[in-house]
Amino acid sequence: MKQFVALAALALAASLSLAADKVPTPQQKLMGTCNTEATGKKGDERKEFMKSCLSDGKKLQQERMKLCNTQATGKAGDERKAFMGQCLKK
């Protein structure tokens, strides 16, 4: 039984360390930015601000995707994938 508990604790620690190593997604970064900007707002005011902030971020991401897609014209396969990855990170 002690071995099982020790293994479970070890597995939990390993999964937590893997989660800490992950890079936040663009959506997570946007959520963090909007959350920081919402400091001091409460209730309905905060909800409305967050909704607007996250919506604006999605629009910007869509515009960036269109721009990068246009610039990637003529590229294919791995070259296109690498280009799109770099372009979208900017």
N, C-alpha and C positions, 0 to 999 in steps of 0.2 A: 504494500500500500504506500509506503514512504517513497518507493521508487516511482510509482505512478504520479504522486504529487510533485516530486522533483522534476519529472519529465514534463508535466503539465506547466509548471512554472517556467521551465526552460523554453518551452514552445511559445508561451505567452511573451516572454522577454524577447525572443527572436522576432516574433511578428511585430512587436512594438518598435524594435529597432529598424526593421524593414520599412515600416510606415513612416518613420522619422526621416529616412533617406530619400523618400519620394519628393520629386519636384512638384510644386503646386501647378495645377492646370490653369489655363488662362481664366476660366470661370472662377476658380478659387481666388486667383489674384484680384480679379474684378470685385468679388464679394468682399475681400479684405479692404480694398481701397474704398469702396462705398461704405463699408462699416465704419472705417476711420472717419470719413467725411460726415457721417451721421452722428458723430459724438455730440451729445447734448440734446438731441431730438428724442422725443418720447411719444408713445402711443400712435395715433393715426398720422401725425406729422412724420414720424420715423418710417412708418409703413409706406406712405406715399413717396417719401424721398428715396427709399431703397428701391421701390418699384421703378421709379423714373431713372435712377442711377444705373440699375442693372439693365434696363431697356436700352438706354443710350450706349452702354458698353457693347451690347449685342449688335446694335446698328453699326458701331465702329468696326467690330470684328467682321461683319458681313462686307463692309466697304473694303476693308483690308484684303479679304479673301478675293473679292472681285479684281482688285488692283493686281494682286500677286498672280492670279490666274491669267490675266491679260499679259503680264510680263513673262509668264512661263510659256507663252505660245512658241511652238517649235521644239520644245524640250520634251523628252519622253522617258519613261522608265525611271531608273534610279536617279538620273540627272534631274528630272522634273521633281521627284520626291524630295531630293536634297535641297533644290532651289526653293520649293514651297515651304519647307521646314524653316529655312533661314529667313525667308521673306516674311513669314507670319510671326516670327519671333520679334521682329523689329517694332 
